[in-house]
Amino acid sequence: MNNLMFLGAKSCGKSTIMDSLCRLLIEKGYRVFSFNTQDDIPMEFIAQFRGEYDSVLLEASELTDVNIADMADASVVLVGDIERGGVFAVLYGMYVLLKGRCISGFLINKFRGDDRILTPGLKFLEEKTGVPFLGLIPYVSEEDEFIEIFRMSVEFDLMSKILGVDL
């Protein structure tokens, strides 16, 4: 299994997405480790980090989220919270700031409404970056319901390629 890291703003849903993916992998018989930056980093992991986009602006010698992903040879999935507004600008801006390093996919969380209105933004994002869109996760009020919504919302063929496992 390949290493994977979720990067996004604070409270964008990284932890819930990560927990759901870990539960799915465990159901499939995989042994997974998840952690935050303050914990010891195992050799194989799925992680979410501090949630500060500006951490990419730190010096290259400092331990930033993306430097950790580089060291661990991890793929990065950028998660955007559509409730905050400007989700395409945030995701594209992060991609540009990171110079595309390690970025394997985009997820948008907390969506409400008709997803067809996002088509132009998704097309722009994929054309400009060459990075696939992995899924649009609807707003869910109860965390217990999230795993089922996650199963229905994510492009598991693409996620399987990133992780190197069958989902």
Long-range contacts (C-beta under 8 A, 24 or more apart in sequence): 1-25, 1-30, 1-32, 1-44, 1-163, 1-164, 1-165, 2-73, 2-74, 2-75, 2-162, 2-163, 2-164, 2-165, 3-44, 3-45, 3-46, 3-69, 3-72, 3-73, 3-74, 3-75, 4-45, 4-46, 4-47, 4-74, 4-75, 4-76, 4-77, 4-104, 4-162, 4-163, 5-45, 5-46, 5-47, 5-48, 5-49, 5-65, 5-68, 5-69, 5-72, 5-74, 5-75, 5-76, 5-77, 5-102, 6-46, 6-47, 6-48, 6-49, 6-76, 6-77, 6-79, 6-107, 7-48, 7-49, 7-65, 7-66, 7-69, 7-76, 7-77, 7-78, 7-79, 7-94, 8-48, 8-51, 8-53, 8-78, 8-79, 8-80, 8-81, 9-51, 9-52, 9-53, 9-80, 9-81, 9-84, 9-90, 10-50, 10-51, 10-52, 11-51, 11-81, 12-51, 12-79, 12-80, 12-81, 12-84, 12-109, 12-110, 13-79, 13-81, 13-109, 13-110, 13-137, 14-48, 14-49, 14-51, 14-79, 15-48, 16-143, 16-146, 17-48, 17-79, 17-107, 17-109, 17-137, 17-150, 18-46, 18-47, 18-48, 20-146, 20-147, 20-150, 21-46, 21-150, 21-159, 22-46, 23-147, 24-147, 24-150, 24-151, 24-167, 25-163, 25-165, 25-167, 28-165, 28-166, 28-167, 30-165, 37-63, 37-65, 37-68, 41-68, 41-72, 45-72, 45-74, 47-74, 53-90, 53-93, 53-94, 53-97, 56-94, 56-97, 56-98, 57-97, 66-98, 66-101, 66-102, 69-101, 69-102, 70-101, 70-102, 74-102, 75-102, 75-103, 75-104, 75-105, 75-162, 75-163, 76-101, 76-102, 76-103, 76-104, 77-103, 77-104, 77-105, 77-106, 77-107, 77-134, 77-162, 78-103, 78-105, 78-106, 78-107, 79-106, 79-107, 79-108, 79-109, 80-106, 80-107, 80-108, 80-109, 81-108, 81-109, 81-110, 82-108, 82-109, 82-110, 82-111, 83-110, 83-139, 87-121, 88-121, 88-124, 88-125, 91-125, 92-124, 92-125, 92-128, 92-129, 95-128, 95-129, 95-131, 100-129, 100-131, 103-129, 103-131, 104-131, 104-132, 104-162, 105-131, 105-132, 105-133, 105-134, 105-158, 105-159, 105-162, 106-131, 106-132, 106-133, 106-134, 107-133, 107-134, 107-135, 107-136, 107-137, 107-154, 108-133, 108-135, 108-136, 108-137, 109-137, 110-137, 110-138, 110-139, 111-136, 111-137, 111-138, 111-139, 112-138, 112-139, 132-158, 134-158, 134-159, 134-162
